[in-house]
């Protein structure tokens, strides 16, 4: 049957047509149900009400018979029970669609195969079309990590994300194709291999110019120096248990990108490495070039996600001197001279719903935070060019930003830094409190206290070595029998009935 075909005549409520496709029906009714109901505890009472639950069960059973909703049943419930009836129908549809959610333990109900195939093909539950007009309905693969005794907002009551057309604007949404999408298992730990690649500022080329009283700077990697290291990084990743590799900001160029893709063909056949974020750099032909991140599939060498930096970094007066950067500017503000990205890529995958935020983008959350909440982004890869990650002070910007992603989205955030800036900092830093990688995620799915963070502070012994966990939160990690320290991990996306 054609995706847009329906079985019978549509019914309407308040002028809105009720389709028999369960995902499309959910979208219509969700948009009809006023957000005003969710300002207090009324929906919590609805959810506990035996009548509401019985009506929801009727809707769920009806959908699971053949994968379609019966508009007459929905219309009758709504006419009799009003907004409480809309809520009941939504809950029933939500329960039924849980069987098409690949992050659910009850996944793979035969009757919901049509929605399962639609999501696999189009990356959405609702019928394909212009998302700028219809928006999206997506399976949930995470929940906010903040402390909450009950659902507090309208989206929290459901295991799907209704993404409005407004929240789709500025987001390049897609699905990683099945041939490039590893078979990560929902909720399982996935090891991260992060190599600094940059040892010091000699591995970089810095260009400075002036536009009146404002400085402009560009940073690009030394292709000659880094090309000598790429092969060893690939070997180290291939010999490890890492499934995802992540490199920091300012480690990529057009030439290095080609070299990476060629050398990835030399990975051992038994390597578990599936994706690698090849850092960022001035790619393409624009002038000024964008600062672009590229995520590739290690088996095919194909790019599966590209992301241009959205917010250029501005250096303060004297910051270049403190960081040990060569040349100017030392006496003026300096703006990162890039062509800024217009959209943020959000990709559906077996890992979860993934995105890349490049250094300053992570801090300037007004660009993306509300949209990431609406989409339910579960994993964020954040390549950095910054001072070393530190356990103290507690208010370090990158950790504060990552913790907010945990609180508001339940996302796992991988912070991948190099060794470059820390090598020549003035004054020198305590080497025991310098880390080039940190992975921040929820400590538990159902927090009982505030500050529900699991932070893995990781350090590499050199530019081509992999970062290994030295501290987990405030606990020093110790191994026995000469075993190496563990790699940091993220957990795959999840949802619960």
C-alpha positions, -999 to 999 in steps of 0.1 A, spaced: 0 0 0 12 35 -8 26 53 23 -1 80 20 -30 57 13 -57 53 39 -83 26 43 -115 45 47 -132 79 51 -115 103 74 -133 117 105 -128 151 120 -125 167 154 -127 205 157 -121 207 119 -90 184 120 -92 153 99 -85 121 117 -63 97 96 -61 60 102 -23 60 102 -14 58 139 16 81 136 -3 107 116 -32 105 140 -9 110 169 5 142 153 -30 156 147 -42 149 182 -10 160 199 -12 193 182 -49 197 192 -43 190 229 -36 223 246 -3 228 264 -22 246 291 -33 213 306 3 205 313 10 235 335 -2 216 366 -9 180 377 -41 174 357 -24 150 331 -8 130 359 -43 124 372 -55 115 337 -27 90 333 -36 72 366 -74 73 359 -88 37 353 -112 50 326 -84 67 307 -62 37 309 -90 14 297 -97 37 268 -60 38 259 -58 1 260 -88 -1 236 -69 21 212 -37 2 215 -54 -32 210 -72 -18 180 -39 -5 163 -20 -37 171 -46 -58 152 -34 -46 118 -12 -16 123 -40 10 116 -61 31 139 -99 33 136 -108 70 133 -144 62 144 -131 48 177 -109 78 183 -136 103 174 -161 86 197 -137 87 227 -129 123 221 -166 134 217 -175 116 249 -145 126 271 -131 158 255 -95 167 261 -92 138 285 -103 116 257 -76 131 234 -50 123 260 -64 87 263 -61 82 225 -26 96 225 -15 72 253 -30 42 234 -13 52 201 20 58 220 18 23 236 11 7 201 40 26 184 63 14 211 64 -19 192 80 0 163 106 18 184 140 1 179 151 13 213 123 -4 231 126 -39 246 92 -48 231 103 -39 196 92 -59 166 54 -64 168 45 -78 133 14 -56 130 36 -25 133 60 -36 105 48 -8 83 59 18 108 91 -1 114 99 -1 77 90 36 74 113 46 101 141 25 86 136 41 53 127 77 61 139 82 97 104 91 109 72 75 121 47 99 104 41 98 67 70 111 46 66 147 33 80 181 37 90 183 74 89 221 72 52 218 68 42 186 87 71 183 112 82 149 125 72 121 148 103 103 161 108 74 185 122 83 218 158 71 225 166 90 257 149 109 286 161 141 304 185 133 331 173 159 356 155 149 388 118 147 383 92 129 405 66 130 377 65 140 341 65 178 340 61 188 304 38 176 276 66 156 257 75 138 289 43 118 289 51 100 257 77 77 241 77 96 209 89 131 200 65 154 182 89 178 164 70 209 151 77 225 118 92 254 136 117 232 155 126 215 122 139 248 108 177 251 109 180 213 114 193 190 87 176 158 97 183 125 81 190 88 87 223 70 84 219 43 58 218 8 70 250 -1 53 268 26 73 249 21 105 266 -3 130 244 -28 149 248 -11 182 225 -26 208 201 -4 228 213 6 262 247 -12 259 281 4 265 301 15 234 338 22 238 352 55 226 387 59 212 399 95 213 434 104 202 447 140 207 467 140 174 480 175 181 510 175 204 517 212 205 512 244 185 540 234 161 515 210 146 494 239 134 495 269 111 482 302 124 472 330 101 463 365 115 451 396 97 433 427 108 400 443 98 402 478 112 407 473 150 395 437 150 418 408 145 410 378 123 426 344 128 426 311 110 439 278 123 447 248 101 467 216 108 502 210 95 494 183 69 530 172 68 533 166 105 499 150 110 501 127 80 529 109 97 507 101 127 474 91 111 486 56 103 496 49 139 463 64 152 444 40 130 465 10 141 459 20 178 422 23 172 421 -9 153 439 -28 180 417 -15 208 381 -23 218 370 12 205 339 12 184 338 49 178 368 71 173 368 108 179 395 134 171 396 170 182 391 203 165 417 217 140 431 183 130 416 180 94 423 193 60 412 183 25 445 164 20 443 147 54 407 137 48 417 118 16 445 102 35 423 91 63 398 74 39 426 56 22 442 43 53 410 32 69 409 4 42 439 -11 61 420 -17 93 421 -53 104 391 -74 94 384 -82 130 385 -46 142 354 -34 161 359 2 150 328 13 130 328 51 130 354 78 134 349 115 137 380 128 119 382 161 138 376 194 121 393 218 98 391 241 68 374 219 42 359 228 8 366 258 -14 347 287 3 367 317 13 369 319 43 365 281 46 342 266 71 355 248 101 340 214 92 337 181 111 334 148 92 321 115 106 329 85 84 320 48 83 352 28 87 339 -1 67 330 19 36 350 51 40 318 70 33 310 103 51 278 98 71 276 132 88 292 166 81 289 196 103 301 232 99 309 252 130 280 276 138 297 301 161 332 313 156 353 317 187 365 352 197 398 355 215 401 380 242 430 405 247 461 386 257 445 352 253 468 342 224 498 350 246 485 329 275 478 300 251 512 302 236 500 309 201 526 323 177 524 358 162 495 382 167 471 391 181 481 401 216 465 435 219 431 432 203 401 409 201 404 383 174 375 366 156 377 331 141 377 338 103 354 311 90 322 308 70 297 297 96 273 269 92 236 275 87 221 242 98 228 215 124 228 179 113 208 155 134 210 119 123 190 88 132 211 58 139 213 25 158 233 43 184 206 69 189 200 104 176 234 120 170 247 155 164 281 172 164 288 205 181 322 220 175 338 237 206 322 271 209 289 257 195 286 237 226 287 268 247 264 290 226 234 268 233 208 293 222 215 281 186 204 245 193 192 237 228 154 240 223 156 221 190 178 193 205 152 189 233 124 187 208 143 161 186 155 141 216 191 141 206 208 113 226 245 116 216 267 147 210 302 145 197 321 177 206 356 182 191 375 210 210 405 233 205 407 245 241 427 245 273 430 211 289 398 197 305 402 199 343 384 183 373 387 217 390 372 242 392 338 227 391 324 253 368 345 246 337 325 258 307 327 225 287 316 204 316 288 228 325 275 227 289 278 189 288 260 186 321 231 208 308 228 184 279 224 155 304 199 174 324 177 186 296 181 159 270 196 129 288 223 130 261 258 115 262 284 141 254 320 132 242 345 161 247 376 154 226 405 178 230 441 179 218 473 185 238 482 216 218 472 245 240 481 229 273 517 223 261 527 260 262 502 275 287 516 303 308 515 297 338 520 260 334 492 237 345 492 208 369 497 177 346 477 156 370 447 178 365 449 179 327 427 157 305 422 157 268 389 137 268 358 136 290 326 117 284 296 131 303 263 112 305 235 102 329 246 83 359 213 65 360 180 64 340 159 72 371 178 97 392 170 100 429 192 131 435 203 162 416 235 162 397 229 129 379 262 129 360 287 102 351 319 119 340 348 99 327 380 121 328 404 105 303 440 112 293 463 101 265 500 95 269 509 111 236 495 125 204 487 91 188 477 73 219 441 67 230 427 85 260 420 62 289 398 68 320 418 82 349 389 93 370 353 85 370 336 114 388 358 118 419 371 82 420 405 73 407 403 43 383 427 14 392 433 -18 373 450 -50 383 476 -73 367 491 -46 345 460 -42 325 456 -8 307 431 17 320 397 14 303 385 35 274 356 58 281 322 46 271 288 59 261 256 39 263 233 33 234 199 49 231 170 35 251 133 38 258 110 21 283 73 10 280 
